[in-house]
Amino acid sequence: MVFNRESEAVFELAVRALPTLRAEFGPEEKSRRIVLQKLAERKTIVCSHCKNENKITSTKMRMFLCRKCRKEIWLTARTQFHKAKLFFVRLAILRLQEMGICINPNQAARLLGASYSAISHIYKQIGITVQSKLPENACEVKTENALSVVSRRTRLTPAEKPAFEEEYEMQKKFERAEAGCSSDVSNNSNLSDLSELELLILELVSKNPISIDELVQKTNADCSAVSVRLTLLELRGFIECSIGNLFARANSIHLNEKKADEKQQRLSEGFCTFIKDYYQGIGRKNLQIYSSFHWLAYDRKTWSNDKLRDLFIAYPYVSYQEILDYVTPLTFKIVSRFDSC
């Protein structure tokens, strides 16, 4: 894989930091002791067999007997280090992220002498872990704004189609779900006070954006009556008018305020630049996961030394199947950089 100048420059920083990482966490046995000591500081441990919660009575113990099922529980059970072997690799990657040294999985594999698949798995565990801490001021943007970095196929990409087709499939699925909901629109308590004409208009605009002339034709109503009902529905937030004076059903992925649109566009562009500089391209389903690395790369206040490490150690186990099944919805969150607010 060819990396650009920014990516290679950051990789050089990682190479220079490697001796420090080895001194702090190496060898493997030392990394293992660090992790086990942190895990032992927890108050409880959940049995991986019966899910019973047990108290941790000693920070020196590494194996416990479940009080309920009496089966052995290893200290790493149901944690990110469940059956883990690469303790040093995990701690080194976490520390590099805390330092703002954002190397990609390919570079990490080259730097740390591990397989790409193992490193990629760790990265996605980190990304899912970090997104659980996204702040309230994180901005929600449409995934379609990040299509320029979607260049890798995933298990959700349609057969024999380019990677970005996955986004359009997601949108079609959402539209079908919306259409299904609109067919039962009269049963919605929020719509119970709407007139027959308003309900008919809602049903028509739920399928595709439509002009007022088409609505007049399909409803067999007066133009003035349709116009009035459109205005009332728009004021109540049921529909919205888009470019070309076409009306569509309002939904959670439509972001209406102009100022918000400008901010979302700016954040999307910054995120895309970040991905192109350091990851070259990603799969559509992983957009939210890699938004976590965008946050890690620029927020040194939140992610100072040991903050990410301690969160990762304490976070519940993210399995391989959870990573496979992970899908970014039609919107994802980006944390603003301190210098872009």
SERO-4910 file (N, C-alpha, C, O; in steps of 0.05 Angstrom, whole numbers):
BEGIN
 pado doro    nc1    nc2    nc3   cac1   cac2   cac3    cc1    cc2    cc3    oc1    oc2    oc3
  Met    A     17    -24      0      0      0      0     18     25      0     38     26     14
  Val    A     10     45    -16     25     70    -17     14     90      3    -10     95      3
  Phe    A     32    101     19     24    121     39     33    148     29     53    151     16
  Asn    A     17    169     37     25    196     29     45    208     49     53    195     68
  Arg    A     53    232     44     74    245     59     67    248     89     83    243    106
  Glu    A     42    256     94     33    260    122     34    234    137     43    233    160
  Ser    A     24    213    124     24    187    137     52    176    143     57    166    165
  Glu    A     70    179    125     97    170    129    111    187    150    128    176    165
  Ala    A    105    213    151    118    230    172    109    221    200    126    220    218
  Val    A     83    215    203     74    205    229     85    178    235     91    172    258
  Phe    A     89    161    215    101    135    220    130    138    230    138    122    247
  Glu    A    144    157    220    171    163    230    171    170    259    188    162    275
  Leu    A    151    185    268    148    192    296    143    166    313    154    164    335
  Ala    A    127    148    302    122    123    316    147    106    318    152     94    339
  Val    A    163    106    297    189     91    298    207    103    320    220     88    334
  Arg    A    208    129    322    225    142    342    214    137    370    229    136    390
  Ala    A    187    134    373    175    129    399    177    100    408    174     94    432
  Leu    A    183     82    389    184     53    396    203     46    419    195     31    436
  Pro    A    227     56    420    245     49    442    233     58    469    236     44    489
  Thr    A    220     81    470    207     90    495    184     71    502    180     65    526
  Leu    A    169     62    483    147     43    488    158     17    498    146      5    517
  Arg    A    180      8    487    192    -18    496    202    -15    525    200    -34    541
  Ala    A    213      8    531    223     13    558    200     14    578    203      5    601
  Glu    A    177     25    570    155     28    588    138      2    591    130     -5    613
  Phe    A    134    -12    569    116    -35    569    129    -62    564    118    -83    570
  Gly    A    154    -62    553    166    -87    546    182    -99    569    189    -85    588
  Pro    A    187   -126    567    178   -144    546    148   -152    550    134   -139    565
  Glu    A    139   -173    535    111   -181    535    101   -187    563     79   -180    570
  Glu    A    118   -200    579    110   -207    606    104   -183    624     86   -183    641
  Lys    A    120   -162    620    115   -137    635     88   -125    627     73   -116    644
  Ser    A     82   -124    601     56   -113    592     33   -130    604     13   -119    612
  Arg    A     37   -155    605     16   -173    616     12   -167    645    -11   -166    654
  Arg    A     33   -162    660     30   -156    689     16   -129    693     -1   -126    711
  Ile    A     22   -109    676     10    -83    678    -21    -86    674    -36    -75    690
  Val    A    -29   -101    653    -57   -104    647    -71   -119    670    -93   -111    678
  Leu    A    -59   -141    679    -72   -157    699    -74   -142    726    -94   -145    740
  Gln    A    -55   -125    731    -56   -109    756    -79    -89    754    -94    -85    774
  Lys    A    -83    -77    731   -105    -58    728   -132    -73    729   -151    -63    741
  Leu    A   -133    -96    717   -158   -112    718   -165   -121    747   -188   -122    754
  Ala    A   -144   -126    762   -148   -135    790   -158   -113    808   -169   -118    829
  Glu    A   -155    -88    799   -164    -65    815   -195    -61    813   -206    -44    828
  Arg    A   -208    -75    795   -237    -73    793   -250    -85    819   -238   -101    833
  Lys    A   -274    -76    824   -288    -86    847   -301   -113    843   -304   -129    861
  Thr    A   -310   -118    818   -324   -143    812   -314   -155    786   -301   -142    770
  Ile    A   -320   -181    783   -314   -195    758   -339   -211    751   -351   -224    768
  Val    A   -347   -211    725   -370   -226    717   -362   -253    706   -344   -255    689
  Cys    A   -375   -273    715   -369   -301    707   -376   -304    677   -399   -297    669
  Ser    A   -358   -315    661   -363   -318    633   -381   -342    628   -390   -347    605
  His    A   -386   -359    649   -403   -382    645   -432   -377    653   -450   -382    637
  Cys    A   -437   -366    677   -465   -362    686   -472   -333    688   -495   -326    695
  Lys    A   -453   -314    682   -458   -285    682   -462   -274    710   -471   -252    714
  Asn    A   -456   -290    731   -458   -281    758   -436   -261    765   -413   -264    756
  Glu    A   -442   -240    780   -423   -220    788   -409   -228    814   -423   -233    834
  Asn    A   -383   -229    814   -367   -237    837   -349   -214    847   -339   -199    830
  Lys    A   -346   -211    872   -328   -191    883   -299   -200    880   -292   -223    883
  Ile    A   -282   -181    873   -253   -186    872   -241   -179    899   -240   -156    907
  Thr    A   -233   -200    914   -224   -196    942   -194   -191    944   -185   -183    966
  Ser    A   -179   -196    923   -150   -192    924   -139   -183    897   -147   -193    876
  Thr    A   -121   -163    898   -109   -154    873    -86   -172    864    -75   -167    842
  Lys    A    -80   -192    879    -58   -211    872    -69   -236    858    -54   -250    845
  Met    A    -95   -241    860   -107   -265    848   -111   -261    818   -119   -239    810
  Arg    A   -106   -282    803   -111   -281    775   -132   -301    766   -143   -299    743
  Met    A   -139   -319    783   -160   -339    777   -180   -340    801   -171   -339    824
  Phe    A   -205   -341    794   -226   -341    815   -245   -364    811   -247   -375    789
  Leu    A   -259   -372    832   -281   -391    830   -307   -376    832   -311   -361    851
  Cys    A   -324   -380    813   -350   -366    814   -366   -376    837   -368   -400    842
  Arg    A   -377   -358    853   -393   -366    877   -419   -380    870   -430   -394    887
  Lys    A   -428   -377    845   -453   -389    838   -450   -416    824   -461   -436    833
  Cys    A   -434   -416    802   -431   -441    787   -406   -457    795   -402   -480    786
  Arg    A   -388   -444    810   -364   -457    820   -344   -464    798   -327   -481    801
  Lys    A   -346   -450    776   -327   -454    754   -305   -433    755   -309   -412    767
  Glu    A   -282   -440    744   -259   -421    745   -264   -398    726   -274   -401    704
  Ile    A   -257   -374    736   -258   -349    719   -230   -337    718   -219   -331    739
  Trp    A   -220   -333    695   -194   -320    692   -199   -290    693   -220   -280    685
  Leu    A   -180   -275    703   -183   -246    709   -191   -230    683   -204   -210    685
  Thr    A   -183   -240    660   -188   -226    635   -216   -233    623   -223   -223    602
  Ala    A   -231   -249    637   -257   -258    626   -275   -234    620   -278   -216    636
  Arg    A   -287   -234    596   -306   -214    587   -294   -186    587   -308   -166    590
  Thr    A   -268   -184    583   -254   -159    579   -241   -158    551   -242   -178    537
  Gln    A   -230   -135    544   -217   -133    518   -192   -151    515   -182   -155    494
  Phe    A   -183   -162    538   -159   -179    538   -167   -209    541   -151   -226    548
  His    A   -192   -215    535   -202   -242    535   -186   -259    515   -188   -254    491
  Lys    A   -172   -279    525   -155   -297    508   -134   -282    492   -125   -292    472
  Ala    A   -127   -258    501   -107   -242    487    -79   -253    491    -72   -264    512
  Lys    A    -62   -249    470    -34   -257    471    -16   -233    467      6   -232    479
  Leu    A    -25   -214    452     -8   -191    445    -13   -167    464    -24   -147    457
  Phe    A     -4   -171    489     -8   -150    509      9   -125    502     -1   -103    504
  Phe    A     34   -129    495     52   -106    489     41    -91    465     40    -66    465
  Val    A     32   -105    444     22    -92    420     -2    -74    427     -4    -52    417
  Arg    A    -20    -84    443    -43    -69    451    -35    -43    466    -45    -22    460
  Leu    A    -18    -46    486    -10    -23    502      6     -3    485      3     21    489
  Ala    A     22    -13    466     37      5    449     19     21    431     22     46    427
  Ile    A     -1      8    419    -20     22    401    -36     43    417    -40     65    408
  Leu    A    -45     35    441    -60     54    458    -43     78    465    -53    101    465
  Arg    A    -18     74    472     -1     96    480      5    115    456      5    139    459
  Leu    A      9    103    432     13    120    409    -11    138    403     -8    161    396
  Gln    A    -35    126    407    -59    143    403    -61    165    424    -69    187    418
  Glu    A    -53    159    449    -53    179    470    -33    201    464    -36    224    473
  Met    A    -12    194    449      9    214    442      1    230    417     15    248    409
  Gly    A    -22    223    405    -30    236    380    -15    226    356    -16    239    335
  Ile    A     -2    203    358     13    191    335     -6    171    322     -8    148    331
  Cys    A    -19    180    301    -41    165    289    -31    149    265    -34    157    243
  Ile    A    -20    125    271    -12    108    249    -35     89    243    -52     83    261
  Asn    A    -36     79    219    -58     61    211    -51     32    216    -28     26    223
  Pro    A    -70     13    214    -64    -15    220    -41    -27    204    -26    -43    215
  Asn    A    -39    -19    179    -16    -29    163     10    -21    175     29    -37    177
  Gln    A     12      4    182     37     14    194     42      2    221     65     -4    228
  Ala    A     21     -1    237     24    -13    264     34    -42    261     51    -51    277
  Ala    A     24    -57    242     33    -84    237     63    -85    230     78   -102    239
  Arg    A     71    -65    213     99    -64    205    116    -56    229    138    -66    232
  Leu    A    107    -37    245    123    -27    267    126    -47    289    148    -51    301
  Leu    A    104    -62    295    104    -79    319    107   -109    312    107   -126    330
  Gly    A    110   -115    287    115   -143    279     92   -162    284     96   -185    291
  Ala    A     68   -152    281     44   -169    284     29   -170    258     34   -155    239
  Ser    A     10   -189    256     -5   -192    231    -25   -169    228    -34   -158    248
  Tyr    A    -31   -163    203    -50   -141    197    -78   -148    209    -91   -130    220
  Ser    A    -87   -173    206   -113   -180    216   -116   -176    246   -136   -167    256
  Ala    A    -95   -183    261    -95   -180    290    -96   -150    297   -111   -142    315
  Ile    A    -80   -134    284    -79   -105    289   -105    -92    282   -115    -75    296
  Ser    A   -116   -100    259   -142    -88    250   -164    -94    271   -181    -77    276
  His    A   -164   -118    282   -183   -125    302   -180   -107    327   -200    -98    338
  Ile    A   -155   -103    335   -150    -86    358   -160    -57    353   -172    -45    370
  Tyr    A   -154    -47    329   -162    -20    322   -192    -17    324   -202      3    334
  Lys    A   -207    -36    314   -236    -34    314   -247    -37    343   -267    -24    350
  Gln    A   -234    -53    359   -241    -53    388   -237    -26    400   -254    -16    415
  Ile    A   -215    -13    394   -209     14    405   -230     34    395   -241     49    411
  Gly    A   -236     33    369   -255     52    358   -283     49    370   -296     70    376
  Ile    A   -292     25    374   -318     20    387   -318     29    416   -338     40    426
  Thr    A   -296     24    429   -293     32    457   -294     63    460   -308     73    477
  Val    A   -280     77    443   -278    106    445   -305    119    438   -312    139    451
  Gln    A   -320    108    419   -345    121    412   -365    120    434   -385    135    434
  Ser    A   -361    102    454   -379    101    477   -376    126    494   -393    132    512
  Lys    A   -354    141    490   -349    165    506   -352    191    490   -344    212    498
  Leu    A   -364    189    466   -368    213    450   -383    234    466   -404    228    478
  Pro    A   -373    259    467   -386    280    483   -412    289    471   -418    284    447
  Glu    A   -428    303    487   -454    313    478   -452    333    455   -470    336    439
  Asn    A   -429    347    454   -426    368    433   -416    356    407   -410    371    388
  Ala    A   -413    329    405   -406    317    380   -427    322    359   -451    320    365
  Cys    A   -419    329    335   -439    337    314   -447    313    297   -430    298    289
  Glu    A   -473    311    293   -483    289    277   -484    297    247   -496    317    241
  Val    A   -471    282    230   -470    288    202   -479    264    185   -479    241    195
  Lys    A   -487    270    161   -497    248    143   -473    232    133   -452    244    125
  Thr    A   -476    206    131   -455    190    121   -450    195     91   -428    190     82
  Glu    A   -470    205     77   -466    210     49   -445    232     44   -434    234     23
  Asn    A   -440    249     65   -420    270     63   -392    259     64   -372    273     59
  Ala    A   -389    233     72   -362    221     74   -357    200     53   -338    184     55
  Leu    A   -373    201     32   -369    180     11   -342    181     -3   -334    161    -15
  Ser    A   -329    204     -2   -303    207    -16   -282    189     -4   -261    184    -17
  Val    A   -286    180     21   -265    163     34   -274    134     35   -260    116     44
  Val    A   -298    128     25   -308    100     24   -297     87     -1   -308     89    -22
  Ser    A   -276     72      3   -262     59    -20   -258     30    -15   -247     16    -33
  Arg    A   -265     20      8   -260     -9     14   -287    -23     17   -306    -14     30
  Arg    A   -288    -46      4   -312    -62      5   -315    -76     32   -295    -82     45
  Thr    A   -339    -80     41   -345    -95     66   -364   -117     59   -373   -120     36
  Arg    A   -372   -132     79   -391   -154     75   -418   -144     67   -435   -159     58
  Leu    A   -424   -117     71   -449   -106     64   -450    -93     36   -471    -84     26
  Thr    A   -426    -92     23   -425    -80     -4   -438    -99    -24   -432   -122    -25
  Pro    A   -457    -89    -40   -470   -106    -60   -450   -119    -79   -429   -107    -86
  Ala    A   -456   -144    -86   -437   -159   -103   -432   -145   -130   -451   -134   -143
  Glu    A   -407   -145   -138   -398   -133   -163   -404   -103   -165   -406    -92   -187
  Lys    A   -407    -90   -142   -412    -61   -141   -388    -47   -127   -375    -60   -110
  Pro    A   -383    -22   -133   -362     -7   -119   -370     -3    -90   -393     -5    -82
  Ala    A   -350      4    -73   -354      6    -44   -376     27    -37   -392     22    -18
  Phe    A   -377     49    -51   -396     70    -44   -426     62    -48   -444     75    -38
  Glu    A   -430     40    -64   -458     31    -68   -471     22    -42   -495     21    -39
  Glu    A   -454     15    -22   -464      7      4   -481     29     17   -501     24     30
  Glu    A   -473     54     13   -488     78     23   -515     79     10   -535     84     24
  Tyr    A   -517     75    -16   -542     78    -29   -561     55    -21   -585     58    -20
  Glu    A   -550     31    -16   -566      9     -7   -578     15     21   -601      9     27
  Met    A   -562     28     38   -571     36     65   -594     56     62   -614     54     76
  Gln    A   -591     75     44   -611     96     40   -637     83     30   -659     91     38
  Lys    A   -635     64     11   -659     51      0   -673     35     22   -698     35     24
  Lys    A   -657     22     39   -669      7     61   -684     25     80   -706     18     90
  Phe    A   -672     49     86   -685     68    103   -711     78     91   -732     81    104
  Glu    A   -710     84     65   -734     94     51   -756     74     51   -780     81     54
  Arg    A   -749     48     48   -770     27     48   -782     25     76   -806     21     79
  Ala    A   -765     28     97   -776     27    124   -794     51    129   -815     48    142
  Glu    A   -787     75    119   -803     98    122   -830     95    108   -851    103    118
  Ala    A   -829     84     84   -853     79     69   -872     60     83   -896     63     83
  Gly    A   -860     40     96   -875     20    111   -889     33    135   -912     27    141
  Cys    A   -875     52    148   -887     66    171   -909     84    161   -929     87    175
  Ser    A   -906     97    138   -926    116    129   -952    102    121   -973    114    121
  Ser    A   -950     76    113   -974     61    106   -993     58    129  -1017     53    126
  Asp    A   -981     59    153   -998     56    177  -1000     83    192  -1003     84    216
  Val    A   -998    105    176   -996    132    188  -1020    139    204  -1017    155    224
  Ser    A  -1044    129    197  -1067    138    212  -1068    127    240  -1084    137    257
  Asn    A  -1051    107    246  -1051     95    273  -1031    110    292  -1030    104    316
  Asn    A  -1017    129    281   -997    143    297  -1012    165    313  -1025    182    302
  Ser    A  -1008    164    339  -1022    183    357  -1014    212    351  -1030    230    356
  Asn    A   -989    216    341   -981    243    335   -995    255    311   -995    279    306
  Leu    A  -1007    237    295  -1020    246    270  -1051    244    272  -1065    249    253
  Ser    A  -1061    238    296  -1089    233    299  -1107    258    293  -1130    255    287
  Asp    A  -1095    281    296  -1110    305    293  -1108    317    264  -1117    339    259
  Leu    A  -1095    302    246  -1092    312    219  -1117    306    202  -1131    286    208
  Ser    A  -1122    323    183  -1146    319    165  -1139    297    145  -1116    288    142
  Glu    A  -1160    288    131  -1157    267    110  -1138    276     88  -1121    261     78
  Leu    A  -1140    302     81  -1122    313     60  -1093    313     69  -1075    307     54
  Glu    A  -1089    321     95  -1062    322    105  -1050    294    107  -1026    290    100
  Leu    A  -1066    274    115  -1056    247    116  -1049    236     88  -1029    222     85
  Leu    A  -1065    243     69  -1060    235     41  -1035    248     30  -1019    235     17
  Ile    A  -1031    273     37  -1006    287     28   -982    274     41   -961    270     27
  Leu    A   -983    268     67   -961    254     80   -954    228     67   -931    221     64
  Glu    A   -975    213     60   -970    187     47   -957    190     20   -939    174     13
  Leu    A   -964    210      5   -953    215    -21   -924    225    -20   -907    216    -35
  Val    A   -918    243     -1   -890    254      1   -871    234     14   -847    238     12
  Ser    A   -882    213     27   -864    194     40   -850    176     20   -829    165     26
  Lys    A   -861    173     -4   -850    155    -24   -826    168    -39   -804    157    -40
  Asn    A   -831    192    -49   -810    206    -64   -816    236    -61   -839    244    -58
  Pro    A   -795    254    -63   -801    282    -64   -820    289    -87   -817    278   -109
  Ile    A   -838    307    -82   -860    311   -101   -867    341   -102   -865    355    -82
  Ser    A   -874    351   -125   -881    379   -129   -910    384   -121   -926    366   -118
  Ile    A   -916    410   -117   -944    417   -109   -963    411   -132   -986    404   -126
  Asp    A   -954    414   -157   -972    408   -179   -980    378   -180  -1003    371   -185
  Glu    A   -960    361   -174   -966    332   -173   -985    326   -150  -1002    309   -153
  Leu    A   -981    339   -127   -998    334   -104  -1027    342   -110  -1046    328   -103
  Val    A  -1030    365   -124  -1057    374   -132  -1070    353   -150  -1094    347   -147
  Gln    A  -1054    343   -169  -1065    324   -188  -1073    297   -174  -1094    286   -180
  Lys    A  -1056    288   -156  -1061    262   -144  -1081    262   -121  -1094    242   -115
  Thr    A  -1085    286   -109  -1104    288    -87  -1132    297    -97  -1152    295    -83
  Asn    A  -1133    308   -122  -1158    319   -133  -1169    341   -116  -1193    344   -114
  Ala    A  -1151    356   -103  -1159    378    -86  -1152    405    -99  -1136    406   -118
  Asp    A  -1163    427    -89  -1156    453    -99  -1127    460    -93  -1117    451    -72
  Cys    A  -1115    475   -110  -1087    482   -107  -1084    498    -81  -1064    494    -66
  Ser    A  -1103    516    -75  -1101    533    -51  -1103    515    -26  -1089    520     -6
  Ala    A  -1120    495    -27  -1124    477     -3  -1098    461      2  -1089    458     24
  Val    A  -1086    451    -20  -1062    436    -18  -1039    453     -7  -1023    445     10
  Ser    A  -1038    478    -17  -1017    497     -9  -1019    503     21   -999    503     35
  Val    A  -1044    507     31  -1048    513     59  -1039    489     76  -1026    492     96
  Arg    A  -1047    465     68  -1041    441     83  -1011    435     83  -1000    426    103
  Leu    A   -998    441     61   -969    438     60   -955    456     80   -936    449     94
  Thr    A   -965    481     81   -953    501    100   -957    492    128   -938    494    144
  Leu    A   -980    482    135   -986    473    162   -969    448    169   -958    447    191
  Leu    A   -966    430    151   -950    405    156   -920    412    159   -906    400    174
  Glu    A   -912    432    143   -884    441    145   -878    455    171   -857    450    183
  Leu    A   -897    471    180   -894    485    206   -893    465    229   -879    470    249
  Arg    A   -908    443    227   -908    423    248   -885    403    246   -882    386    263
  Gly    A   -869    406    225   -845    389    223   -849    362    210   -832    345    211
  Phe    A   -873    358    198   -878    332    185   -865    330    158   -857    308    150
  Ile    A   -863    352    144   -851    352    117   -831    375    115   -830    392    132
  Glu    A   -816    374     93   -797    396     88   -796    401     58   -799    383     42
  Cys    A   -790    426     51   -788    434     23   -758    434     15   -742    447     28
  Ser    A   -751    419     -5   -723    417    -14   -719    434    -39   -737    448    -48
  Ile    A   -695    432    -50   -688    447    -75   -707    439    -97   -713    416   -101
  Gly    A   -716    459   -112   -735    454   -134   -764    455   -125   -781    446   -140
  Asn    A   -768    465   -101   -796    465    -89   -809    438    -89   -833    435    -94
  Leu    A   -793    418    -83   -803    391    -79   -807    385    -50   -791    393    -33
  Phe    A   -829    372    -43   -835    366    -15   -829    337     -9   -835    319    -24
  Ala    A   -818    333     15   -810    306     24   -817    303     54   -819    322     68
  Arg    A   -820    278     62   -825    273     90   -800    279    107   -778    270    100
  Ala    A   -803    294    128   -781    301    146   -774    276    161   -791    260    169
  Asn    A   -748    272    166   -739    249    182   -713    256    196   -702    278    193
  Ser    A   -703    237    212   -680    242    229   -654    248    215   -636    260    227
  Ile    A   -652    241    189   -627    246    176   -627    272    160   -607    280    148
  His    A   -650    286    160   -651    312    147   -645    334    167   -658    336    188
  Leu    A   -624    350    162   -614    370    180   -620    397    168   -609    404    147
  Asn    A   -638    412    181   -650    435    166   -636    462    170   -636    478    152
  Glu    A   -624    467    193   -614    494    198   -589    499    181   -571    483    179
  Lys    A   -589    522    169   -566    529    151   -540    529    165   -520    519    155
  Lys    A   -539    541    189   -514    542    204   -504    514    211   -480    509    210
  Ala    A   -523    497    219   -516    470    225   -505    456    200   -485    441    202
  Asp    A   -517    460    177   -508    448    152   -479    456    146   -463    440    138
  Glu    A   -473    482    150   -446    492    145   -426    478    164   -404    471    155
  Lys    A   -434    475    189   -416    462    208   -412    433    201   -390    423    202
  Gln    A   -434    420    194   -432    391    187   -414    388    162   -399    369    160
  Gln    A   -417    406    143   -401    404    119   -371    408    125   -354    393    115
  Arg    A   -366    427    142   -338    432    150   -326    409    165   -303    401    160
  Leu    A   -341    397    183   -332    374    198   -328    350    180   -309    335    183
  Ser    A   -346    346    162   -344    324    143   -319    326    126   -305    307    122
  Glu    A   -313    350    117   -290    355    100   -264    350    117   -245    338    107
  Gly    A   -264    359    142   -241    354    159   -237    324    165   -214    314    165
  Phe    A   -259    310    169   -257    282    174   -247    267    150   -230    250    152
  Cys    A   -257    274    126   -248    261    101   -219    266     96   -205    248     87
  Thr    A   -210    291    101   -181    297     97   -164    280    116   -143    270    108
  Phe    A   -173    277    141   -159    261    161   -157    232    151   -135    220    153
  Ile    A   -179    221    142   -179    193    133   -161    189    109   -146    170    108
  Lys    A   -162    208     90   -145    206     66   -116    208     73    -99    194     61
  Asp    A   -109    225     92    -81    229    100    -70    205    114    -47    198    110
  Tyr    A    -85    193    132    -74    172    150    -84    144    145    -71    125    152
  Tyr    A   -107    141    132   -118    114    127   -123    108     98   -128     85     90
  Gln    A   -121    129     81   -125    127     52   -154    121     44   -163    132     24
  Gly    A   -167    104     58   -195     97     52   -205     76     72   -189     61     83
  Ile    A   -231     76     76   -243     57     95   -269     46     84   -279     56     63
  Gly    A   -281     26     98   -307     16     90   -329     33    102   -326     44    123
  Arg    A   -351     35     88   -373     51     96   -384     44    124   -391     62    140
  Lys    A   -386     18    130   -398      9    155   -381     17    179   -390     16    202
  Asn    A   -356     25    174   -337     32    196   -333     62    200   -314     69    214
  Leu    A   -349     78    187   -345    107    189   -345    117    218   -327    133    225
  Gln    A   -364    108    234   -365    117    262   -341    108    278   -331    122    296
  Ile    A   -331     83    272   -308     72    286   -284     90    281   -269     97    299
  Tyr    A   -280     98    256   -256    114    249   -260    143    256   -240    158    257
  Ser    A   -285    152    261   -288    178    272   -276    180    300   -268    201    309
  Ser    A   -276    157    314   -263    156    341   -233    163    339   -223    177    356
  Phe    A   -220    154    318   -191    159    314   -186    188    307   -166    200    313
  His    A   -206    200    293   -204    229    287   -204    244    313   -189    264    316
  Trp    A   -221    236    332   -222    249    359   -196    244    374   -185    262    386
  Leu    A   -186    219    374   -162    213    388   -138    228    378   -120    236    393
  Ala    A   -137    233    352   -114    246    340   -110    275    348    -88    285    349
  Tyr    A   -133    289    356   -131    317    360   -137    327    389   -132    350    396
  Asp    A   -148    309    405   -156    318    432   -137    307    453   -142    286    465
  Arg    A   -116    322    458    -97    313    478   -106    317    507    -97    304    525
  Lys    A   -125    336    511   -135    341    537   -151    318    548   -147    309    571
  Thr    A   -169    307    531   -185    284    539   -168    259    540   -171    243    558
  Trp    A   -151    255    520   -136    230    517   -107    233    524    -89    228    508
  Ser    A   -102    242    549    -75    243    559    -66    215    566    -81    196    565
  Asn    A    -40    213    574    -29    186    580    -46    170    600    -54    180    621
  Asp    A    -51    146    593    -65    125    609    -95    128    608   -109    110    617
  Lys    A   -106    150    598   -135    153    597   -148    133    578   -167    120    585
  Leu    A   -137    130    554   -147    111    535   -141     83    544   -158     65    542
  Arg    A   -117     79    554   -109     52    564   -128     42    585   -138     19    584
  Asp    A   -134     59    605   -152     51    627   -180     46    618   -194     27    627
  Leu    A   -190     63    599   -216     58    588   -218     32    573   -237     17    576
  Phe    A   -197     26    557   -196      2    541   -195    -23    559   -209    -43    553
  Ile    A   -180    -22    580   -178    -44    598   -204    -49    612   -212    -72    617
  Ala    A   -218    -28    620   -243    -30    635   -267    -37    618   -288    -46    628
  Tyr    A   -265    -32    592   -289    -35    574   -296    -64    570   -278    -81    567
  Pro    A   -322    -71    568   -330    -99    563   -319   -109    536   -314    -93    518
  Tyr    A   -316   -134    535   -305   -148    511   -321   -141    486   -345   -144    485
  Val    A   -306   -133    465   -318   -129    438   -309   -153    421   -286   -155    414
  Ser    A   -328   -171    415   -321   -195    401   -317   -191    371   -324   -170    360
  Tyr    A   -305   -211    359   -301   -210    330   -327   -208    315   -330   -194    295
  Gln    A   -348   -223    325   -374   -222    312   -387   -195    315   -400   -185    296
  Glu    A   -383   -181    338   -394   -154    341   -381   -135    321   -394   -117    310
  Ile    A   -355   -139    316   -341   -122    297   -352   -127    269   -357   -108    253
  Leu    A   -356   -152    262   -367   -159    236   -395   -147    232   -402   -138    210
  Asp    A   -411   -148    253   -439   -139    252   -442   -109    255   -464    -99    250
  Tyr    A   -421    -95    262   -423    -66    267   -429    -52    241   -417    -57    220
  Val    A   -449    -34    242   -457    -18    219   -462     11    228   -478     16    245
  Thr    A   -448     30    215   -454     58    220   -481     65    207   -485     59    184
  Pro    A   -499     77    223   -525     85    211   -522    107    191   -499    114    183
  Leu    A   -544    119    182   -542    140    161   -532    166    171   -527    184    155
  Thr    A   -528    169    196   -513    192    208   -492    181    227   -496    160    239
  Phe    A   -471    196    229   -450    189    249   -440    214    262   -444    236    252
  Lys    A   -426    211    285   -418    234    301   -388    240    298   -372    222    297
  Ile    A   -382    266    295   -355    275    294   -350    296    315   -366    314    319
  Val    A   -329    293    330   -321    313    351   -305    335    338   -285    329    324
  Ser    A   -313    359    342   -299    383    331   -271    385    342   -266    380    366
  Arg    A   -252    392    325   -225    398    334   -226    425    348   -242    442    341
  Phe    A   -208    428    368   -208    452    383   -201    476    366   -209    499    372
  Asp    A   -187    472    343   -179    494    326   -198    498    302   -192    513    284
  Ser    A   -221    483    303   -240    486    281   -268    495    290   -287    496    274
  Cys    A   -270    501    316   -296    509    327   -304    537    317   -325    547    324
***
